[in-house]
Amino acid sequence: MPRFHTIDDLDVAGKRVLLRADLNVPVRDGKVTDATRIERLAPTIEALIARGAKTVVMSHFGRPKGVDPAQSLRPLVGPLSRAIGGKTVHFADDCVGPAAKKVVDALKPGEVALLENLRFHPEEERNDPGFARQLAPLGDLSVADAFSA
């Protein structure tokens, strides 16, 4: 049986780690109504923080047809921050391009950024290689913690 690698196998210190998460949580009136998935992700983020990673969290949310403010990940910043002990979570208004690059480039070791909803780009659901090539430069390593997705 093949052995799965874990974050314990990685040297993450000072590196940008793209963390694929499942943050498809219920939101009503701009407020998270059940933070269970966020809370379950927290130990992974905390382990990366403790080891000096620059953690870049990315997730899809809902099934928007293009950019839809009602399906933004911005309302998750506060609950995510609380789940990781009140550490600041920086937010990028897009998951690719200049907005994402600016936020990711500013991260220091032990800091966390949340990228905007991957599904604001239709290429995400098509598993488009070009979209993957836009995301890839934002990280040095990739960690999957979105097994339900």
C-alpha positions in Angstrom: 0.0 0.0 0.0 1.4 3.5 -0.9 2.3 5.7 2.0 0.6 9.1 2.0 2.8 12.0 2.8 1.7 14.4 5.6 2.8 17.9 6.6 5.2 16.2 9.1 7.1 15.1 6.0 7.6 18.6 4.7 10.0 21.4 5.5 7.6 24.3 5.5 9.7 26.9 7.4 9.6 30.2 5.5 7.7 28.5 2.5 4.4 29.5 1.0 2.0 26.5 1.5 -1.1 26.4 -0.6 -3.6 24.7 1.7 -6.7 23.4 -0.2 -9.5 23.4 2.3 -13.2 22.7 2.3 -14.8 25.9 3.7 -18.2 25.4 2.1 -19.9 26.4 5.3 -23.4 27.8 5.8 -23.6 31.6 5.7 -26.8 33.6 6.4 -26.9 37.4 6.1 -23.1 37.5 5.8 -22.5 35.5 9.0 -21.2 31.9 9.3 -23.9 29.9 11.0 -21.9 26.7 11.5 -18.1 26.9 11.7 -17.5 23.1 12.1 -15.5 22.8 8.9 -13.5 25.8 9.8 -12.8 24.4 13.3 -11.8 21.1 11.8 -9.3 22.8 9.5 -7.7 24.8 12.4 -5.3 22.1 13.6 -3.7 21.9 10.1 -3.3 25.6 9.9 -1.9 25.8 13.5 0.6 23.1 12.7 1.8 25.0 9.7 2.0 28.3 11.7 4.0 26.6 14.4 6.5 25.4 11.8 6.9 28.8 10.2 4.9 28.4 7.1 3.3 31.2 5.1 -0.1 29.5 4.9 -2.3 30.3 1.9 -5.8 28.9 2.3 -7.9 28.3 -0.8 -11.4 26.9 -1.1 -14.5 26.9 -3.2 -17.8 28.1 -1.9 -21.2 27.4 -3.4 -21.8 27.3 -7.1 -21.6 31.0 -8.2 -21.8 31.9 -11.9 -18.9 34.4 -11.9 -18.2 36.8 -9.1 -21.0 37.0 -6.6 -20.5 39.0 -3.4 -23.1 36.8 -1.6 -20.7 33.8 -2.1 -17.5 35.6 -1.1 -15.2 33.9 1.4 -14.7 37.3 3.2 -17.2 36.5 5.9 -15.0 33.5 6.9 -12.1 35.6 7.9 -13.3 36.3 11.4 -14.4 32.7 12.2 -11.1 31.4 10.7 -9.1 33.8 12.9 -11.0 32.8 16.0 -10.5 29.1 15.2 -6.7 29.6 15.1 -6.5 31.5 18.4 -7.2 35.0 17.2 -4.3 35.2 14.7 -4.8 37.7 11.9 -6.1 36.2 8.6 -5.2 38.3 5.6 -7.8 38.3 2.8 -7.1 38.5 -1.0 -10.0 39.8 -3.1 -9.2 37.2 -5.8 -7.6 33.8 -5.8 -5.3 34.5 -8.7 -3.7 37.5 -10.4 -2.3 40.7 -8.8 -4.7 40.8 -5.8 -3.7 37.3 -4.7 0.0 37.8 -5.4 0.1 41.0 -3.4 -1.4 39.4 -0.3 0.7 36.2 -0.6 3.9 38.1 -1.2 3.4 40.2 2.0 3.0 37.1 4.2 5.7 36.6 6.9 6.5 33.1 8.3 3.7 32.0 10.6 1.1 34.2 8.9 -2.1 33.1 7.1 -4.0 34.4 4.1 -7.4 33.4 2.7 -7.9 33.7 -1.0 -11.3 34.6 -2.5 -13.6 31.9 -3.7 -12.0 29.7 -6.3 -15.4 29.2 -8.0 -15.5 32.8 -9.0 -13.5 31.4 -11.9 -15.4 28.8 -14.0 -12.0 27.1 -14.8 -12.0 25.7 -11.2 -14.9 23.3 -11.8 -13.4 22.2 -15.1 -10.0 21.3 -13.5 -8.5 23.6 -16.1 -4.7 23.2 -16.3 -4.3 26.9 -17.1 -6.1 27.8 -13.9 -3.8 25.5 -11.9 -0.9 27.3 -13.5 -2.2 30.6 -12.3 -2.5 29.2 -8.7 0.8 27.4 -8.6 3.1 30.4 -8.4 1.4 31.4 -5.1 2.9 28.5 -3.3 6.1 26.5 -2.9 4.3 23.5 -1.5 0.7 22.2 -1.6 -1.2 20.5 1.1 -4.7 18.9 0.7 -7.1 19.1 3.6 -10.3 19.2 1.6 -11.1 15.5 1.4 -14.8 16.0 1.3 -14.3 18.2 -1.8 
